[in-house]
Amino acid sequence: MLKSLLVVLLVAFSPIPNASAAWAIALGDDRPVVAVDYPDWTAMEMALSGCKKISNGCRIVAKSGSGCFALATTGTRWGVGKAGSRARAKERALEACTALGAGDCEVVHTKCIS
């Protein structure tokens, strides 16, 4: 297992009552930042803000108001998958990571929200 990897995960309760929860993943040069349980626009802002604190070239690579996501990595490269189920999100993350051709990939994080 790749224990030395760090995925920054921002989790908080939605600041707007009854707002639907969402997640967003920002990826820069180093590692991804995941923002979970925020309204859609806030999840994207939080992920980008967190990413810019630790990396350069940050951009949103995946977002959704529901469903599952997974992150797979070689240790230096990252693949992101999203789907309606945890299993399919893992498969997609591994496919995306493997397509980078940077070595063996391992799923290191998954999360589902409804």
Z-matrix of the N, CA and C atoms (Angstrom, degrees):
N
C 1 1.442
C 2 1.520 1 109.21
N 3 1.285 2 116.50 1 147.48
C 4 1.452 3 121.95 2 -178.24
C 5 1.523 4 109.56 3 -89.25
N 6 1.317 5 116.20 4 80.83
C 7 1.463 6 120.91 5 -174.60
C 8 1.520 7 112.84 6 -73.86
N 9 1.311 8 117.51 7 -20.95
C 10 1.451 9 119.46 8 -176.51
C 11 1.523 10 113.22 9 -81.55
N 12 1.318 11 117.73 10 -4.93
C 13 1.459 12 121.04 11 -178.69
C 14 1.514 13 110.94 12 -78.08
N 15 1.293 14 115.21 13 145.40
C 16 1.452 15 120.67 14 178.39
C 17 1.515 16 108.99 15 -124.42
N 18 1.293 17 115.91 16 121.31
C 19 1.451 18 122.07 17 172.55
C 20 1.514 19 105.25 18 -110.84
N 21 1.302 20 116.93 19 119.31
C 22 1.447 21 120.67 20 179.84
C 23 1.514 22 107.52 21 -79.78
N 24 1.322 23 116.36 22 122.86
C 25 1.456 24 121.93 23 -177.00
C 26 1.521 25 108.89 24 -119.89
N 27 1.320 26 116.76 25 118.64
C 28 1.450 27 122.29 26 178.30
C 29 1.515 28 108.21 27 -102.56
N 30 1.326 29 117.32 28 117.27
C 31 1.449 30 121.60 29 -179.17
C 32 1.517 31 108.57 30 -127.51
N 33 1.301 32 116.07 31 130.62
C 34 1.462 33 120.45 32 178.05
C 35 1.508 34 108.72 33 -156.72
N 36 1.305 35 115.27 34 162.37
C 37 1.449 36 119.43 35 174.27
C 38 1.521 37 108.84 36 -78.03
N 39 1.294 38 115.59 37 147.64
C 40 1.450 39 121.04 38 -178.83
C 41 1.523 40 110.19 39 -59.21
N 42 1.335 41 117.85 40 130.77
C 43 1.457 42 119.98 41 179.19
C 44 1.524 43 113.34 42 -74.10
N 45 1.317 44 117.48 43 -10.44
C 46 1.456 45 121.44 44 -179.78
C 47 1.519 46 108.59 45 -110.30
N 48 1.329 47 118.71 46 118.69
C 49 1.459 48 119.94 47 -179.19
C 50 1.521 49 112.06 48 -54.94
N 51 1.318 50 116.24 49 137.92
C 52 1.463 51 124.11 50 177.71
C 53 1.524 52 114.35 51 62.69
N 54 1.317 53 117.27 52 12.53
C 55 1.467 54 119.17 53 176.44
C 56 1.521 55 108.19 54 -74.05
N 57 1.310 56 115.93 55 144.22
C 58 1.458 57 118.30 56 -179.86
C 59 1.525 58 109.32 57 -73.89
N 60 1.313 59 115.68 58 140.34
C 61 1.459 60 121.26 59 -179.79
C 62 1.523 61 109.95 60 -77.18
N 63 1.301 62 114.87 61 149.98
C 64 1.460 63 120.96 62 178.32
C 65 1.521 64 108.24 63 -146.41
N 66 1.327 65 115.67 64 170.38
C 67 1.461 66 121.19 65 174.64
C 68 1.517 67 108.52 66 -135.34
N 69 1.332 68 114.99 67 155.53
C 70 1.459 69 121.37 68 176.54
C 71 1.522 70 108.28 69 -147.44
N 72 1.320 71 115.93 70 148.05
C 73 1.455 72 121.90 71 178.39
C 74 1.524 73 108.19 72 -124.17
N 75 1.334 74 115.23 73 124.30
C 76 1.465 75 121.18 74 174.10
C 77 1.519 76 107.77 75 -108.18
N 78 1.317 77 115.93 76 140.57
C 79 1.461 78 120.99 77 -179.64
C 80 1.515 79 108.89 78 -129.49
N 81 1.321 80 114.98 79 132.56
C 82 1.458 81 121.78 80 176.04
C 83 1.505 82 109.57 81 -118.72
N 84 1.323 83 116.45 82 -149.42
C 85 1.454 84 121.81 83 -179.11
C 86 1.525 85 112.97 84 -73.50
N 87 1.325 86 117.47 85 -26.43
C 88 1.457 87 120.61 86 -171.55
C 89 1.517 88 114.40 87 -101.55
N 90 1.314 89 117.31 88 -65.13
C 91 1.463 90 121.51 89 -174.26
C 92 1.523 91 109.33 90 -155.07
N 93 1.325 92 116.71 91 162.58
C 94 1.466 93 119.94 92 -178.26
C 95 1.524 94 111.99 93 -80.18
N 96 1.312 95 114.16 94 156.68
C 97 1.463 96 122.60 95 171.68
C 98 1.517 97 106.68 96 -123.31
N 99 1.325 98 116.28 97 129.28
C 100 1.454 99 122.55 98 -176.90
C 101 1.523 100 108.73 99 -113.78
N 102 1.316 101 116.63 100 129.69
C 103 1.465 102 122.21 101 173.93
C 104 1.528 103 107.43 102 -114.15
N 105 1.327 104 116.67 103 125.53
C 106 1.463 105 122.23 104 -174.25
C 107 1.529 106 109.58 105 -128.31
N 108 1.338 107 116.13 106 146.66
C 109 1.466 108 123.89 107 175.86
C 110 1.516 109 113.27 108 68.36
N 111 1.299 110 116.74 109 39.76
C 112 1.459 111 124.23 110 171.99
C 113 1.523 112 107.53 111 -120.52
N 114 1.344 113 117.60 112 160.55
C 115 1.477 114 118.03 113 168.47
C 116 1.531 115 107.92 114 -60.84
N 117 1.306 116 117.68 115 157.02
C 118 1.459 117 123.42 116 -173.22
C 119 1.519 118 113.34 117 -48.43
N 120 1.316 119 118.23 118 -55.19
C 121 1.469 120 120.78 119 -176.86
C 122 1.514 121 111.64 120 -64.86
N 123 1.333 122 118.30 121 -35.33
C 124 1.461 123 121.46 122 179.82
C 125 1.522 124 110.60 123 -71.35
N 126 1.316 125 118.08 124 -37.56
C 127 1.472 126 121.07 125 177.88
C 128 1.523 127 110.10 126 -59.07
N 129 1.318 128 117.00 127 -44.29
C 130 1.460 129 120.13 128 179.13
C 131 1.526 130 111.29 129 -64.78
N 132 1.336 131 116.92 130 -44.58
C 133 1.469 132 120.63 131 178.93
C 134 1.523 133 111.44 132 -62.20
N 135 1.337 134 117.39 133 -43.61
C 136 1.459 135 121.23 134 -178.74
C 137 1.530 136 111.06 135 -66.12
N 138 1.325 137 117.42 136 -42.11
C 139 1.460 138 120.44 137 179.07
C 140 1.535 139 110.70 138 -63.42
N 141 1.328 140 117.12 139 -45.98
C 142 1.468 141 120.28 140 179.34
C 143 1.525 142 111.66 141 -64.75
N 144 1.320 143 116.60 142 -43.37
C 145 1.458 144 121.04 143 -179.98
C 146 1.529 145 110.95 144 -61.16
N 147 1.331 146 116.17 145 -46.97
C 148 1.462 147 119.97 146 178.61
C 149 1.512 148 112.52 147 -63.15
N 150 1.316 149 116.67 148 -39.72
C 151 1.456 150 121.86 149 -179.99
C 152 1.528 151 110.78 150 -63.70
N 153 1.321 152 116.75 151 -43.70
C 154 1.467 153 120.78 152 -177.58
C 155 1.524 154 112.03 153 -65.15
N 156 1.320 155 118.01 154 -20.61
C 157 1.464 156 121.40 155 177.57
C 158 1.524 157 112.29 156 -75.49
N 159 1.343 158 117.18 157 -21.59
C 160 1.465 159 120.32 158 -174.62
C 161 1.523 160 113.89 159 -123.31
N 162 1.340 161 117.73 160 -6.00
C 163 1.452 162 119.19 161 -172.09
C 164 1.523 163 111.41 162 -153.34
N 165 1.316 164 115.57 163 171.75
C 166 1.464 165 122.91 164 175.05
C 167 1.521 166 109.16 165 -114.13
N 168 1.319 167 116.65 166 161.24
C 169 1.461 168 121.23 167 175.53
C 170 1.515 169 114.09 168 68.26
N 171 1.325 170 117.78 169 31.32
C 172 1.467 171 121.43 170 -175.27
C 173 1.517 172 112.36 171 -70.75
N 174 1.335 173 115.03 172 141.80
C 175 1.464 174 121.78 173 176.70
C 176 1.526 175 108.23 174 -153.39
N 177 1.328 176 116.34 175 154.91
C 178 1.460 177 120.80 176 175.68
C 179 1.530 178 107.46 177 -76.61
N 180 1.335 179 116.62 178 125.21
C 181 1.462 180 120.04 179 -179.29
C 182 1.521 181 112.35 180 -108.09
N 183 1.337 182 117.33 181 -16.58
C 184 1.465 183 120.66 182 176.44
C 185 1.517 184 108.43 183 -162.35
N 186 1.347 185 115.23 184 147.71
C 187 1.460 186 120.32 185 176.34
C 188 1.516 187 108.40 186 -159.10
N 189 1.325 188 115.34 187 155.80
C 190 1.453 189 119.21 188 177.32
C 191 1.521 190 109.25 189 -167.64
N 192 1.314 191 115.27 190 157.58
C 193 1.450 192 121.43 191 175.16
C 194 1.513 193 112.41 192 -93.44
N 195 1.324 194 116.50 193 -4.94
C 196 1.457 195 120.93 194 178.05
C 197 1.516 196 108.54 195 -163.21
N 198 1.315 197 115.72 196 176.82
C 199 1.453 198 120.19 197 177.59
C 200 1.511 199 112.65 198 91.40
N 201 1.310 200 115.31 199 -162.65
C 202 1.464 201 122.30 200 -173.65
C 203 1.516 202 110.66 201 -123.37
N 204 1.337 203 114.88 202 154.00
C 205 1.446 204 120.33 203 170.98
C 206 1.521 205 108.32 204 -134.52
N 207 1.319 206 115.18 205 160.23
C 208 1.458 207 121.90 206 176.80
C 209 1.521 208 108.63 207 -144.44
N 210 1.322 209 115.19 208 149.33
C 211 1.459 210 122.36 209 175.70
C 212 1.519 211 108.30 210 -119.49
N 213 1.316 212 116.10 211 130.70
C 214 1.459 213 121.80 212 175.67
C 215 1.521 214 107.64 213 -123.85
N 216 1.323 215 116.59 214 147.23
C 217 1.457 216 119.44 215 -177.19
C 218 1.521 217 112.27 216 -145.67
N 219 1.324 218 114.35 217 157.36
C 220 1.457 219 122.45 218 171.70
C 221 1.525 220 109.39 219 -95.33
N 222 1.302 221 116.72 220 -10.37
C 223 1.451 222 122.79 221 -172.04
C 224 1.514 223 110.98 222 113.99
N 225 1.332 224 115.06 223 -25.59
C 226 1.465 225 119.74 224 178.27
C 227 1.527 226 112.73 225 -130.16
N 228 1.298 227 117.75 226 -20.97
C 229 1.466 228 122.81 227 -179.91
C 230 1.512 229 108.74 228 -121.51
N 231 1.335 230 117.12 229 150.92
C 232 1.471 231 122.15 230 -173.85
C 233 1.510 232 112.22 231 -126.43
N 234 1.328 233 116.39 232 141.05
C 235 1.456 234 123.49 233 172.58
C 236 1.517 235 108.36 234 -120.20
N 237 1.318 236 116.55 235 139.67
C 238 1.463 237 122.52 236 -179.61
C 239 1.517 238 108.58 237 -118.64
N 240 1.320 239 116.22 238 136.77
C 241 1.453 240 121.04 239 175.81
C 242 1.512 241 110.26 240 -130.70
N 243 1.321 242 116.80 241 141.29
C 244 1.461 243 120.46 242 173.77
C 245 1.508 244 108.82 243 -133.32
N 246 1.337 245 114.70 244 146.12
C 247 1.468 246 120.27 245 -176.78
C 248 1.522 247 108.83 246 -167.22
N 249 1.308 248 115.35 247 178.70
C 250 1.460 249 121.30 248 178.44
C 251 1.515 250 113.79 249 -79.19
N 252 1.336 251 117.56 250 -13.37
C 253 1.466 252 120.91 251 178.93
C 254 1.524 253 109.68 252 -132.51
N 255 1.325 254 115.57 253 154.77
C 256 1.462 255 121.40 254 178.68
C 257 1.536 256 110.79 255 -60.94
N 258 1.339 257 116.71 256 -43.51
C 259 1.467 258 120.60 257 -178.23
C 260 1.522 259 111.43 258 -61.12
N 261 1.323 260 116.86 259 -44.99
C 262 1.470 261 120.10 260 -179.01
C 263 1.529 262 111.12 261 -69.56
N 264 1.338 263 118.06 262 -36.74
C 265 1.462 264 120.70 263 176.62
C 266 1.524 265 110.37 264 -62.11
N 267 1.332 266 117.34 265 -40.77
C 268 1.467 267 121.27 266 176.58
C 269 1.525 268 110.96 267 -61.67
N 270 1.345 269 116.51 268 -45.82
C 271 1.461 270 120.84 269 178.71
C 272 1.527 271 110.67 270 -57.62
N 273 1.317 272 116.51 271 -46.58
C 274 1.472 273 120.67 272 -178.47
C 275 1.526 274 111.67 273 -65.54
N 276 1.333 275 117.27 274 -38.95
C 277 1.465 276 120.30 275 178.05
C 278 1.520 277 110.44 276 -63.95
N 279 1.331 278 117.22 277 -42.64
C 280 1.461 279 120.71 278 178.19
C 281 1.524 280 111.31 279 -65.11
N 282 1.340 281 117.04 280 -39.61
C 283 1.464 282 120.77 281 177.80
C 284 1.531 283 110.26 282 -62.61
N 285 1.343 284 116.54 283 -44.99
C 286 1.468 285 120.82 284 -179.36
C 287 1.527 286 110.95 285 -64.64
N 288 1.301 287 116.82 286 -42.21
C 289 1.465 288 121.94 287 179.90
C 290 1.532 289 110.48 288 -66.26
N 291 1.318 290 117.43 289 -46.53
C 292 1.462 291 122.25 290 -179.19
C 293 1.529 292 110.96 291 -61.69
N 294 1.328 293 116.90 292 -36.08
C 295 1.465 294 121.44 293 -179.95
C 296 1.530 295 112.20 294 -63.54
N 297 1.321 296 117.81 295 -18.58
C 298 1.464 297 121.03 296 178.71
C 299 1.527 298 111.72 297 -74.78
N 300 1.327 299 116.81 298 -17.09
C 301 1.454 300 121.40 299 176.96
C 302 1.519 301 114.07 300 63.74
N 303 1.325 302 116.78 301 32.38
C 304 1.470 303 120.29 302 -175.49
C 305 1.525 304 113.02 303 -107.53
N 306 1.325 305 118.26 304 12.71
C 307 1.460 306 120.59 305 178.54
C 308 1.518 307 112.17 306 121.92
N 309 1.329 308 115.32 307 -169.33
C 310 1.460 309 121.49 308 -179.00
C 311 1.529 310 110.75 309 -68.98
N 312 1.319 311 115.78 310 138.49
C 313 1.455 312 121.92 311 -178.41
C 314 1.524 313 110.69 312 -109.48
N 315 1.316 314 115.09 313 148.77
C 316 1.457 315 122.03 314 178.12
C 317 1.530 316 108.52 315 -138.22
N 318 1.339 317 116.86 316 135.26
C 319 1.461 318 120.84 317 174.96
C 320 1.528 319 107.64 318 -73.99
N 321 1.330 320 115.69 319 126.22
C 322 1.467 321 120.01 320 -177.16
C 323 1.519 322 113.54 321 -115.47
N 324 1.336 323 117.61 322 -11.31
C 325 1.463 324 118.90 323 179.32
C 326 1.524 325 109.97 324 -158.54
N 327 1.322 326 116.78 325 138.99
C 328 1.459 327 122.70 326 172.06
C 329 1.519 328 108.36 327 -139.57
N 330 1.326 329 115.62 328 154.52
C 331 1.461 330 120.87 329 177.92
C 332 1.524 331 107.61 330 -158.84
N 333 1.318 332 116.83 331 140.72
C 334 1.466 333 122.55 332 174.85
C 335 1.514 334 109.35 333 -126.80
N 336 1.325 335 116.25 334 140.02
C 337 1.467 336 121.53 335 171.28
C 338 1.516 337 108.03 336 -133.88
N 339 1.326 338 115.12 337 155.12
C 340 1.468 339 118.16 338 179.50
C 341 1.503 340 110.70 339 -120.93
